[in-house]
């Protein structure tokens, strides 16, 4: 900056010997240059992005105006201070104040541009797997912390403050906090791992090895919340979620969920009629998907029944209980109309007289 100030001495001398007039001249010239730079850079960028269909570039141009103008103007103000007879201490303080203001302007620009790109990537079809609408708030907070830390560091450097001691102190404090909050940090890192690996997302239906089942409503840094079928929200620490076996019912090639309805019929029943009846019930049910098509399987010869299983798909896992209930009702009515018998275990009691006061009771189980 001092070298640039020396370069301006020759042309500012044309304004006269008065240093204050020279300082004002420098400020005016750099304000004009700031406006010209803003117009030229904005015009060039506008022509470059005129052929694009996205409005991202237009929003970027609207954000870049203020930092460009502020940068050139601040340079002029700093150069003007060299033409004013002030003490070195006042000059250093003035430069530090101007640098701090300029750093804050660029911090605001960095925050706005980071939000702009995160919003674009989270809603783009070609987005990265990690950048999703559900993870955008977390990434935005992380970017906010990083940018603010960079801004604080830059301001300290602008004021010629030695940050080595502050960094060392921060390291000691961070080490102490890490021991005091091990569980919190474990949940925090597990939450970041979940957002990166994405075993589930908001809206998915999951089953945990610990028995919980429900719809994921929120994925935070400390815990994951699921809403059960009883409309009870359960908050599970991410440390547990990171080590648990998770069955994601919504994941896969599609969100559809397959249900199984087991039914037994009496021996001697027409198995073709049974299979056609089950197939018809599934195909006529409004909750059952047409694709994949429902199917019926003859599973086994049971002790007292021929065991069949109806396999069909529903649109969402949350309809599982209701769909099974409705299918059971329809199957019972259809079997009653077609005369298909549903057996139940029977026990016959036989008493045999042994010709004395003692009787031997034999129980035969017929199923």
C-alpha positions in Angstrom: 0.0 0.0 0.0 2.9 2.4 0.8 4.4 1.7 -2.7 1.1 2.5 -4.3 0.9 5.7 -2.3 4.3 6.8 -3.6 3.2 6.2 -7.2 0.3 8.6 -6.7 2.5 11.4 -5.5 3.4 12.5 -9.0 -0.1 13.0 -10.4 -1.6 14.4 -7.1 1.0 17.1 -7.1 -0.9 18.6 -10.0 -3.7 19.4 -7.6 -1.5 21.9 -5.7 0.7 21.8 -2.6 -2.2 21.4 -0.1 -2.2 17.9 1.2 -5.8 17.9 2.2 -6.8 18.9 -1.4 -4.6 16.1 -2.7 -6.3 13.6 -0.3 -9.8 14.7 -1.4 -8.6 14.4 -5.0 -7.5 10.8 -4.4 -10.8 9.9 -2.8 -12.8 11.4 -5.7 -10.7 9.7 -8.3 -11.0 6.3 -6.6 -14.7 6.7 -6.1 -15.0 7.3 -9.9 -12.8 4.2 -10.4 -14.9 2.2 -8.1 -18.0 3.1 -10.0 -16.3 2.4 -13.3 -15.0 -0.9 -12.1 -18.5 -1.9 -10.9 -20.0 -1.0 -14.2 -17.3 -2.6 -16.3 -17.2 -5.9 -14.3 -20.9 -6.0 -14.0 -21.4 -5.4 -17.7 -18.8 -8.0 -18.7 -20.3 -10.7 -16.4 -23.8 -9.8 -17.7 -22.8 -10.4 -21.3 -21.0 -13.6 -20.4 -24.0 -15.1 -18.6 -26.7 -13.7 -20.9 -27.0 -17.0 -22.7 -27.6 -19.1 -19.6 -31.1 -20.2 -18.6 -30.4 -20.3 -14.8 -30.9 -17.2 -12.6 -27.9 -18.2 -10.5 -25.5 -16.0 -12.4 -27.8 -13.0 -12.2 -28.1 -13.4 -8.5 -24.3 -13.7 -8.3 -23.9 -10.4 -10.2 -26.3 -8.6 -7.9 -24.2 -9.7 -4.9 -20.8 -8.9 -6.3 -21.5 -5.1 -6.9 -21.0 -4.0 -3.3 -17.7 -5.8 -2.6 -16.1 -4.5 -5.8 -17.2 -0.9 -5.1 -16.2 -1.1 -1.5 -12.7 -2.5 -2.3 -11.7 0.2 -4.8 -13.1 2.9 -2.6 -11.3 1.6 0.5 -8.0 1.6 -1.4 -8.6 5.2 -2.3 -9.3 6.1 1.4 -6.2 4.4 2.6 -4.0 6.1 -0.1 -5.6 9.5 1.0 -4.3 9.0 4.5 -0.7 9.1 3.2 -1.3 12.7 2.0 -2.5 13.9 5.4 0.0 14.9 8.1 -1.0 12.6 10.9 1.0 10.6 13.4 2.0 7.0 12.5 -0.2 5.7 15.3 -3.3 7.4 13.9 -2.5 6.3 10.4 -2.2 2.6 11.6 -5.5 2.8 13.5 -7.2 4.4 10.5 -5.9 1.7 8.1 -7.0 -1.1 10.5 -10.5 0.4 10.7 -10.7 0.6 6.9 -9.4 -3.0 6.6 -11.9 -4.2 9.1 -14.8 -2.6 7.3 -13.6 -4.1 4.0 -13.2 -7.6 5.6 -16.8 -7.3 6.9 -18.1 -6.4 3.5 -16.4 -9.5 2.0 -17.7 -11.6 4.9 -21.2 -10.7 4.1 -20.5 -11.5 0.4 -19.1 -14.9 1.3 -22.1 -15.7 3.5 -24.6 -14.7 0.8 -22.7 -16.6 -2.0 -22.4 -19.7 0.1 -26.1 -19.8 0.8 -26.8 -19.2 -2.9 -24.7 -22.1 -4.0 -26.0 -24.4 -1.3 -29.6 -23.6 -2.3 -28.8 -24.2 -5.9 -27.0 -27.6 -5.3 -29.6 -28.9 -2.9 -32.4 -28.4 -5.4 -30.4 -29.4 -8.5 -31.1 -32.8 -10.2 -27.3 -33.2 -10.7 -26.5 -32.3 -7.0 -24.0 -34.1 -4.9 -25.4 -36.9 -2.8 -24.3 -35.2 0.4 -26.1 -31.9 -0.5 -29.8 -32.3 0.0 -32.6 -30.0 1.2 -32.5 -31.8 4.5 -28.7 -31.3 4.9 -28.7 -27.7 3.6 -29.3 -26.1 7.1 -26.4 -28.1 8.6 -24.0 -27.2 5.7 -25.1 -23.6 6.0 -24.3 -23.5 9.7 -20.9 -25.1 9.1 -20.1 -22.6 6.4 -21.2 -19.8 8.7 -18.8 -21.0 11.4 -15.9 -21.4 8.9 -16.5 -17.9 7.3 -16.9 -16.2 10.7 -13.7 -17.8 12.0 -11.8 -16.7 8.9 -13.2 -13.2 9.3 -12.2 -13.0 12.9 -8.7 -14.2 12.0 -8.4 -11.6 9.2 -9.6 -8.8 11.4 -7.0 -9.7 14.1 -4.3 -9.8 11.5 -5.5 -6.4 10.2 -5.0 -5.0 13.7 -1.5 -6.6 13.9 -2.6 -8.8 16.8 -0.5 -11.9 17.4 -2.9 -14.8 17.1 -0.4 -17.5 18.1 -1.3 -17.3 21.8 -5.0 -17.1 21.1 -4.8 -20.3 18.9 -2.8 -22.1 21.6 -5.3 -21.1 24.3 -8.2 -22.1 22.1 -6.5 -25.5 21.6 -6.3 -26.0 25.3 -9.9 -25.0 25.9 -11.0 -27.2 23.1 -9.1 -30.2 24.6 -10.7 -29.6 28.0 -14.2 -29.4 26.4 -13.7 -32.5 24.4 -13.1 -34.5 27.6 -16.1 -32.9 29.3 -18.5 -33.5 26.5 -17.5 -36.9 25.0 -21.1 -38.1 24.5 -22.1 -34.8 22.9 -19.1 -34.9 20.5 -19.8 -38.6 19.8 -23.4 -37.8 18.8 -22.1 -34.8 16.8 -19.6 -36.8 14.7 -22.2 -39.6 14.3 -24.7 -37.1 13.0 -22.2 -35.8 10.4 -21.4 -39.4 9.4 -25.2 -40.1 9.0 -25.6 -37.0 6.8 -22.6 -38.1 4.7 -23.4 -41.8 4.4 -27.2 -41.2 4.2 -28.5 -44.6 5.4 -31.9 -42.8 5.7 -33.4 -39.4 5.0 -36.3 -37.3 6.2 -39.5 -39.1 5.3 -38.1 -42.6 5.3 -39.7 -45.4 7.4 -37.0 -47.2 9.3 -36.8 -50.2 11.7 -34.1 -50.3 14.3 -32.5 -53.3 15.9 -33.7 -51.9 19.3 -37.3 -52.3 18.2 -38.3 -48.7 17.2 -40.1 -48.2 13.9 -41.4 -45.0 12.5 -41.0 -42.2 10.0 -37.9 -40.0 10.2 -39.0 -36.4 10.9 -35.7 -34.7 11.7 -32.0 -35.4 11.4 -30.1 -33.1 13.7 -26.5 -32.9 14.9 -27.3 -34.6 18.2 -30.2 -36.9 17.6 -32.6 -38.3 15.0 -36.3 -38.1 15.6 -38.8 -40.6 14.3 -42.6 -40.5 14.5 -44.2 -43.9 15.4 -47.5 -45.2 14.3 -48.9 -44.2 17.7 -48.0 -40.5 16.8 -45.3 -40.5 19.4 -42.1 -38.8 18.5 -38.9 -40.6 19.7 -35.6 -38.9 19.8 -32.6 -41.3 19.4 -29.0 -40.1 19.9 -27.0 -40.2 16.8 -24.4 -42.2 18.6 -26.9 -45.1 18.9 -28.1 -44.6 15.4 -24.6 -44.8 14.1 -24.0 -48.3 15.6 -27.5 -49.7 15.2 -28.7 -52.0 12.5 -31.2 -50.0 10.5 -33.8 -51.4 8.1 -35.0 -48.7 5.7 -38.4 -49.8 4.4 -38.5 -46.8 2.0 -35.1 -47.3 0.4 -34.6 -49.4 -2.7 -35.6 -49.0 -6.3 -38.9 -47.5 -5.3 -40.8 -46.6 -2.1 -43.3 -49.4 -2.4 -43.5 -51.9 0.4 -44.4 -55.6 0.1 -46.9 -57.1 2.6 -47.5 -60.8 3.3 -50.9 -62.2 4.2 -50.8 -65.8 5.4 -53.9 -67.9 5.3 -54.7 -71.6 5.7 -57.5 -73.7 4.1 -58.8 -77.1 4.9 -57.4 -80.2 3.4 -59.5 -81.2 0.4 -60.0 -77.6 -0.8 -59.7 -76.7 -4.4 -56.3 -75.1 -4.5 -56.9 -73.5 -7.9 -60.0 -71.8 -6.5 -58.1 -70.7 -3.4 -55.3 -69.1 -5.5 -57.7 -67.4 -7.9 -59.8 -66.0 -5.0 -56.7 -64.6 -3.2 -55.5 -63.1 -6.5 -58.9 -61.5 -7.2 -59.1 -60.0 -3.8 -55.7 -58.4 -4.1 -56.3 -57.1 -7.7 -59.6 -55.5 -6.7 -58.2 -53.8 -3.6 -57.6 -50.1 -4.0 -54.5 -49.9 -1.8 -52.7 -52.7 -3.7 -50.3 -51.6 -6.5 -50.8 -53.0 -10.0 -47.1 -53.1 -10.5 -45.5 -55.4 -9.3 -48.5 -57.6 -9.7 -49.8 -59.5 -6.7 -48.9 -63.2 -6.4 -50.0 -66.2 -4.4 -47.7 -68.9 -3.2 -48.6 -72.4 -1.8 -46.1 -72.5 1.1 -46.5 -75.8 3.0 -48.7 -78.7 4.1 -49.6 -77.7 7.7 -50.7 -79.9 10.5 -54.3 -79.0 10.0 -54.3 -76.8 6.9 -52.9 -76.0 3.5 -50.9 -72.9 4.0 -50.9 -70.1 1.4 -49.4 -66.7 1.3 -50.6 -63.6 -0.6 -47.8 -61.3 -1.6 -48.6 -57.8 -2.8 -47.2 -54.2 -2.8 -48.6 -51.0 -1.3 -47.5 -47.4 -2.1 -46.1 -46.5 1.3 -44.9 -48.6 4.3 -47.2 -46.5 6.6 -50.2 -48.3 5.0 -49.0 -51.8 6.0 -51.2 -52.3 9.1 -54.4 -50.9 7.5 -53.8 -52.9 4.2 -53.3 -56.2 6.0 -56.5 -55.6 8.0 -58.6 -54.8 5.0 -57.2 -57.8 3.0 -57.9 -60.1 5.9 -61.5 -58.9 6.0 -61.9 -59.2 2.2 -60.3 -62.7 2.1 -62.7 -64.0 4.9 -65.7 -62.7 3.0 -64.5 -64.1 -0.3 -63.8 -67.5 1.2 -67.3 -67.5 2.8 -68.9 -66.8 -0.6 -66.9 -69.4 -2.4 -67.3 -72.1 0.2 -63.6 -72.4 1.1 -63.2 -73.6 4.6 -60.7 -72.2 7.0 -59.8 -75.0 9.5 -59.1 -74.7 13.2 -57.4 -77.2 15.6 -59.8 -79.9 17.0 -59.3 -82.3 19.9 -61.3 -85.5 20.3 -61.4 -87.1 23.8 -61.7 -90.9 23.9 -62.3 -92.8 27.2 -61.5 -96.5 27.2 -62.8 -98.8 30.0 -60.0 -101.1 31.1 -62.5 -103.4 33.0 -61.5 -102.1 36.4 -61.8 -99.0 38.6 -58.9 -97.5 36.7 -59.5 -95.8 33.3 -56.9 -95.0 30.8 -57.6 -91.7 29.1 -56.1 -91.3 25.7 -56.1 -87.9 24.0 -55.5 -87.8 20.2 -54.8 -84.4 18.7 -56.2 -84.0 15.3 -55.4 -80.9 13.6 
